[in-house]
């Protein structure tokens, strides 16, 4: 597919990673520009006109501009998927959406604490108690996903779908960071399957910074 979309946001952001991964799976060409973090630029009048929250990523697809990474993934699949990444039934689409929202509401908070503590905070400034609590909480959340993945290969069925994308970014960090993890065999099997996908390798399995 020769369609080119534009993404504003740095590659180290897990929210940008999910959009880039999705776009690659759909065969879209992406013109990406660094914004946020050390790059800045997301507090300018021009950027805020595109996303008044001042966060990344932003998607520009012709005249269509939108923000919120999960919403962008849903849009890209709705607009450009040939049937491979959009669950067929309403029930499966509902399950995919359920886990997408779960990743944002339940998994992201403890994962953010772990990531910021270990990757972006000097050792002498780390809060060991908060880190330990976040690891326990994330492990409990991922135990729920592990149980779910014991019934099927992927989040919304036996093939990958939009539902796997937001979850996959956080689980990649879970396995990349040096922490004590519970042995979640179904989760590991699922993550290993994602890790074989070229788009996942290229856009998600990046150095943590």
matplotlib code that plots the C-alpha trace (Angstrom):
import matplotlib.pyplot as plt

x = [0.0, 1.5, -0.6, 1.6, 0.5, 2.2, 3.0, 4.2, 6.1, 9.4, 10.1, 11.0, 7.3, 5.3, 2.3, 4.1, 5.4, 2.0, 0.9, 4.1, 3.7, 0.1, 0.9, 3.7, 1.5, -1.0, 1.6, 1.4, 4.2, 4.9, 6.5, 7.4, 8.7, 10.3, 8.2, 8.0, 10.6, 14.0, 12.8, 10.1, 7.9, 4.6, 3.9, 3.9, 0.8, 1.0, 1.2, -1.5, -3.8, -3.5, -3.6, -4.7, -3.4, 0.1, 0.8, 2.2, 1.4, -0.6, -1.8, -2.2, -3.9, -4.6, -7.1, -7.8, -6.0, -6.4, -4.7, -5.0, -2.9, -5.6, -8.0, -5.4, -4.9, -8.6, -8.9, -6.0, -7.4, -10.9, -9.6, -6.8, -7.0, -7.7, -9.2, -6.1, -6.1, -9.8, -11.6, -14.4, -17.3, -18.7, -17.9, -14.2, -14.0, -15.5, -12.9, -10.1, -11.4, -11.8, -8.1, -7.0, -8.7, -7.5, -3.9, -4.4, -6.4, -5.0, -1.6, -0.1, -0.1, 2.1, 4.2, 4.8, 6.1, 8.5, 9.7, 10.3, 12.0, 14.4, 15.0, 14.7, 15.6, 19.1, 19.6, 20.1, 16.8, 14.7, 11.8, 12.3, 9.0, 7.0, 8.9, 8.3, 4.6, 4.3, 6.0, 3.6, 0.6, 1.8, 2.5, -1.1, -2.5, -0.4, -1.5, -5.0, -3.8, -1.9, -5.1, -7.0, -4.2, -4.6, -7.8, -6.6, -3.4, -3.9, -5.9, -9.1, -8.8, -6.3, -4.8, -3.3, -5.5, -5.8, -6.3, -2.8, -1.1, -1.5, -0.8, 2.2, 4.1, 3.9, 4.6, 7.8, 9.0, 8.0, 10.4, 13.1, 13.5, 15.6, 13.0, 11.8, 8.9, 6.4, 6.5, 3.6, 3.8, 0.9, 2.1, 5.6, 4.4, 2.3, 5.2, 7.6, 5.1, 4.9, 8.7, 8.9, 6.9, 9.2, 7.0, 7.1, 10.9, 11.3, 9.0, 8.6, 11.7, 13.8, 16.3, 14.6, 15.5]
y = [0.0, 3.4, 5.5, 7.8, 9.0, 11.4, 10.6, 13.2, 11.7, 10.2, 6.5, 5.9, 6.5, 3.3, 5.1, 6.1, 2.6, 1.1, 3.4, 2.7, -1.1, -1.0, 1.1, -1.2, -4.3, -2.5, -1.8, 2.0, 4.4, 6.6, 10.0, 10.4, 13.5, 13.6, 15.4, 15.2, 14.4, 15.8, 16.8, 19.1, 20.9, 19.6, 22.8, 25.1, 26.8, 24.7, 21.4, 22.4, 23.2, 19.5, 18.1, 20.5, 18.0, 18.6, 14.8, 12.4, 10.9, 12.8, 11.2, 13.3, 11.4, 13.9, 16.4, 14.1, 14.8, 12.9, 12.0, 9.2, 6.2, 3.6, 5.6, 6.0, 2.2, 1.6, 4.2, 2.8, -0.7, 0.5, 2.6, 0.5, -3.1, -5.8, -8.1, -9.4, -7.2, -6.4, -9.1, -10.5, -10.7, -8.0, -10.1, -10.5, -6.7, -6.1, -8.3, -6.6, -3.2, -4.4, -5.4, -2.2, -0.2, -2.5, -1.9, 1.9, 1.9, -1.0, -2.0, 1.3, 2.9, 0.3, -0.2, 3.6, 3.5, 0.6, 2.1, 5.6, 4.3, 1.8, 3.6, 7.3, 7.8, 7.7, 4.7, 7.0, 8.7, 5.6, 4.8, 1.1, 0.7, 2.2, 0.1, -3.1, -2.4, -1.5, -4.8, -6.8, -4.9, -5.3, -8.9, -9.4, -7.6, -9.7, -12.8, -11.9, -11.7, -14.9, -16.7, -15.2, -16.3, -19.8, -20.1, -18.7, -17.8, -14.0, -11.4, -11.6, -15.0, -17.3, -14.6, -11.3, -8.2, -4.6, -5.9, -7.2, -3.9, -1.7, -4.6, -5.8, -2.6, -2.8, -6.5, -5.9, -3.5, -6.0, -8.6, -6.1, -4.6, -6.3, -7.3, -10.4, -11.7, -14.4, -17.4, -16.7, -19.3, -18.2, -14.6, -15.6, -17.8, -14.9, -12.4, -14.8, -15.0, -11.2, -11.0, -13.0, -10.3, -7.9, -4.9, -5.6, -6.0, -2.8, -0.5, -2.0, -4.0, -0.9, 0.1, 1.5, 5.2]
z = [0.0, -1.0, 1.4, 3.5, 7.0, 9.3, 13.0, 15.4, 18.3, 19.4, 19.0, 22.6, 23.6, 24.0, 22.7, 19.5, 19.2, 19.1, 16.3, 14.3, 14.8, 13.7, 10.6, 9.6, 9.9, 7.6, 5.1, 5.5, 4.8, 7.8, 7.8, 11.5, 13.2, 16.7, 19.3, 23.0, 25.7, 24.9, 21.5, 22.8, 20.3, 21.8, 23.7, 20.6, 19.3, 16.1, 18.0, 20.5, 17.6, 16.6, 20.1, 22.9, 25.4, 24.2, 24.3, 21.7, 19.3, 16.8, 13.5, 10.4, 7.5, 4.8, 6.3, 9.2, 12.5, 15.7, 19.0, 21.7, 20.6, 21.2, 19.1, 16.4, 16.3, 16.0, 13.2, 11.2, 11.4, 10.5, 7.6, 6.1, 7.2, 4.6, 7.1, 8.8, 11.9, 12.4, 14.3, 12.2, 14.7, 16.9, 20.0, 19.0, 18.3, 21.7, 23.4, 21.4, 22.5, 26.1, 26.4, 24.6, 27.3, 30.1, 29.0, 29.3, 32.5, 34.5, 33.2, 32.2, 35.7, 37.4, 34.3, 34.2, 37.8, 37.0, 33.7, 35.1, 38.2, 36.5, 33.2, 33.9, 37.5, 39.0, 41.4, 44.4, 43.7, 43.2, 45.5, 46.2, 48.0, 45.2, 42.7, 44.5, 44.8, 41.1, 40.1, 42.3, 40.8, 37.2, 37.8, 39.1, 36.1, 33.7, 35.5, 34.4, 30.8, 31.2, 32.2, 29.3, 26.9, 28.1, 26.2, 22.8, 20.9, 20.9, 22.8, 20.6, 19.1, 17.3, 15.1, 16.1, 16.0, 17.1, 20.7, 20.9, 20.0, 23.1, 25.4, 23.4, 24.0, 27.8, 27.9, 25.8, 28.5, 31.2, 29.6, 28.8, 32.3, 34.9, 37.4, 39.2, 37.2, 37.9, 35.5, 33.2, 30.5, 28.3, 28.4, 27.5, 24.6, 23.3, 23.7, 21.9, 19.0, 18.7, 18.9, 15.6, 13.7, 11.8, 12.5, 16.3, 16.2, 14.2, 16.2, 19.7, 20.6, 20.9, 23.6, 26.6, 27.1]

ax = plt.figure().add_subplot(projection="3d")
ax.plot(x, y, z, "-o")
ax.set_aspect("equal")
plt.show()
